[in-house]
Each structure stands twice: as structure tokens, then as C-alpha cells.
Amino acid sequence: MCGRYAVSQSADDLADEFGVDRVDVRERLQPDWNIAPSKKVYAVLTRGRKDEPEAPPERRLRTLKWGLVPSWAKDPSIGNKLVNARVETAAEKPAFRRAFAARRCLLPAEGFYEWRGEKKGEKQPFFIHPKSGSLAMAGLYEIWRDKSRPEDDPEAFLWSVVILTTDATDDVGQIHDRMPMLVEPDGWEQWLDPGRTDADELGRLLKPAMPGILDAYPVSTEVNRVSNNGPHLLDPVEL
């Protein structure tokens, strides 16, 4: 699973790293070393141009709320439960299949947290990150219409996202049996292409991270509280 992650890069830095055509954000997010569900996060996605319908789609950086709200949902509270989606079944589940077919995205991250242990209150958090560079986690996004608001209200449309998860690699499996699905740079364009709708073909694009590319180390239990934040959360601790 993925319940917390960290992003400290600016919108402009992420735009450069992910080859974004347009930074399409109403508010720029502050660095966050303890991103939790319900927070706004940066996402990279591909959308057509309304003003130029014949032009090719453009890659954009947007802010989305973490916790997917399907377009058919009666209210947005369902997003509190739809934080992760298993990549093995996402193409078939009613909450995710439409997004899997046409609304896929990448979620940039420096790394993510997982917890080892069974007893509540005694689980040890670990920070998992690439040995070089940053991560691109596979996500699905939806646009939910709040019919209580007029269409020209900026809050009338809620953009939300869910993180796809897969079986953990050996690097992470000793900590937790699930981890975010990562997309390598050579697969970004295909994954983000809204013209690709074949579920089997899309599934073949997603492969677990190669063993040896991730590193993990224990960090302070301060990360357990969402209100705690700052780069010190990434400092390693002795067990």
C-alpha cells in the first residue's frame, strides 16, 4: 500500500523533470515530507486543448486531491476510502475502470513510507526511495461534478487521484507486501496517452520496479502524525 509520501520539489522543477508543456495549477504547493490522503498533490497528466481541439494533447502539471471520487459518486466522502487501488484488478473495478481506460497520471515523489510490524502503536516507519533520482508513481484520476454549485464556480469540479499498488520487490517486501506501482521514464508517454484504452496493453506497461533500484531505512515515528512535517522526517534513526 501507500499511505504517506514526500515531495519537496517545486512545480517548476517537476515541470522540467517530467517534460511538462503547461503548469496548470491554481495554487503552488509547499514542500511536504508527510503527504497523507485527502491532501492536494502534484500530478502529471495529458489532456486535450479546448481552444485547439485539433492540436495534439499536452502534458500538464496539476494539483489533485488524494482519494479518488468517481464521477458517479453521490458525494465526495467516498474518496476517503479510495486511496490505493490494486493494479491487478483496477481495470475491472467499477470505481477505477473508467479512469484506468482514459485518465491515467504520474505522481512525482522523492520516496514513500511504509511500516513494519503488526501491533498498533509499535509499527516502525521506513522511508523508501530510489538510489538515484525521484519516483513516478502510477495513478488514476477522476473529475467529480458538484451539482450544488454553478458550472462556472472554480469549486464545481473536484479533481482527485488514487495510487496504484503492486506486489513489493525484494527491497521493500521485508517491510510491507505492497508498494506503489512505479513507471520508468521510457514508459511515461505511453502510460499518459489517453488514446490508449486497451486494458491488457496498458497492463503490460506496468512492471514492478527492478530489484536493486530502491533503498529503505528506518525513520522517526514522528511521521505517524500527519501534523508533523519537515525534512528531518527523512533522517535515518537507529533501531
N, C-alpha and C positions, 0 to 999 in steps of 0.2 A: 504494500500500500504506500501511499504518500500522504502524510498529514501535515508536514511543515517543510519549507524550503527557504533558500536565501537568494536574494538578488540585490546587488549593490551598484550595478552599472546604471548609468543614466540612459534616458530614452535615446539620446543621440548616439551614445556608444553602442547600444543594442542595434540601432538602425544601421550603423556601419558594419557591425559584425554579421548581421543577417541579410544584408543586401536589400534593405527596405526602400521602396520608392516613395512612401509617404508616411510621416509620423502623424497619425490621425488620433491624437489624444486631447481630451478636454482639460485634463489635469495631469501634470507630471508627478509621478510617484517618487517618494523619497526612498533612499536605500533602506532595505528591510532584511534583517537577518533572522526573522522569525515569522515568515509569511504563513498564515493559517487560513483555513476555509472561511469564507464569507468576506475576505479581504479582496481589494482590487489588485489585479496583477497585469503585467505586460504580456501580450500575446502577439505572435507574428501570424498573419493570415493573408489570404489572397481574395480580393473582391473585384468585381467589375466596376467600371466607371459610369456612373449615372449620366454625367454630362457628355460622355463619349462612348455610347453603347457599342460602337464598332471597334473601339480600341481594345487591345489585349488587357486582361485583368492585371491589377497592380498589387504588389506585395506591400502590406501595411503593418504598422505597429499600432496596436490599440490597447486600451485597458478594458479588462473583462472582470466580472465578479466570479471568484472561485466557488463553484457549487452550481451545477447545471440546472437550469429551469427550462424544461421542454416547452415548445411553442403551444402545446395543447393543455398545459397545466392551468388549473383554476386560480392558483395564487403562487407567488414565488417561494413560499416556505419549503416546497419540495427540494429546493436547491441545497438545503442543509444536509440532506441525506445523499445527494448525488455528487460526491466529491471525487471519488475514484470510480473507474469502470474497467472491468477485466477485458483486456484486448481480445481474449479468446472468444468472448460472447457479445462484444459491443455491437457488432454488425447486425445482431439478431434481436437484441433487447428493444422493446418499444420506446424507452426513454432515450436511446442513443442511436438507433439505426439510421434515422434521417440525417443526423449530424455526421455520422460516420460516412455516409454516402456523399455529402456535399459541403460540410462545414468542419474542416479539419484545420488544426493550427499547431504551432510550436510554442512552448512556454520556456523562455530562457531561464537558466538558473546557474548559480555558482555551484550548488550542490543541494542535497536534501538530507533530512534527518530520519533516522529510524531508531526504534527502541528494542533492546534485547531484555528478555525476562518475562515472566508470567504474572508475578504478583503486582497488583496495582500499588503505585506509590514507591515501588522499588525497581522499576524498569530503568535501565541505563541508556541514555540517548547517545547516538553516534552520528557524526557528520560524514556524509558520503559524497565524494566529489571526484571529478576526473583528475588524473595525474598531470594533465596539461589542458588549458583552455576551459571552456564552460560547457554546460549541458544544454541540449534542446529536447525537452520532454514532449511526447506526443499528447495532444489534447483534441477535444471536440468542443465546438461552441454552438450556442443557440441564441436566438433573438426572441424574447418574450414580449408580447404587446400588453401593456397595462391599459385595459379598455376604460378604466375610470378617468384617464387623462386624455386631453385632446391630442391629436396626432402631431401637432407642432410643438408639443411640450418636450423638452430635452429628456425628461424622465419617463416618457411614454414607452420607451423601448429599453428593455434590460438585456444587455449582452452578458452571457455567463459561460462558464467553461468547466469541463471535467477533465481530469488527468487519467490517461490510460495506464494500466499497470500490467506487469507480466511476471513470470517466474524470475526470482532473483538469480543473478550469476553467482559463481563461487565466491566472488569478492564480497558479496552482500548477503548471501544465503545463510551465513553463520549468524547474522544479526536478525534478519527477517526473511520470510519465504517469498515475499512480493516486493517489487520495486517499480518505479516509473518506467514506462516504455520510452527508450531513448531513440532519437532519429539522428543518424550520421549526416554530415553536411551534404554528401553526394545524394542523399535521398530527400532533401528538403523540398526541392522543386516539385518532385512527383507527389509527395505527401500533401503539399499545399494546393496542388492543382485541382480546382473544383470541377474540372471536366472529367476527371477520373472518378467513376462511380461504381466500378465493379468491385464488390467486397472481397472476392478471392484475390484479385490483383493487388488491391490495397493491403490486404493482409500479408502478402509476400514482401511488401516493402518494409514491414516492421519485423526486425530481428533483435533478439536480446543482445545487450552490449557484449562485446568480445571480452573474454576473461583477461584481466590484467590492466584494463584501462581505468579502473576505479580504485580509489583509496578510501579507507574508513578509519576513523579514530574516535575514541570516546570524548565527549564534551560535557560541560556542566549541566546539571539538572535544572539550571535556570531556564533553559529553553522550554521546559514543561509549561511555564506560564506565558501565555500569549502577550501579556503586558511587558515582559522583559524583552529588550531589544538592544542591538549594538554589536559591533564587530567582535567584541570579547566573547560572544556566544560560540564563535568558531575556534576559540583557543582549546587546544587539547588538554586533557586532565589525566592524572594517574588514577588507575583503578585500584 
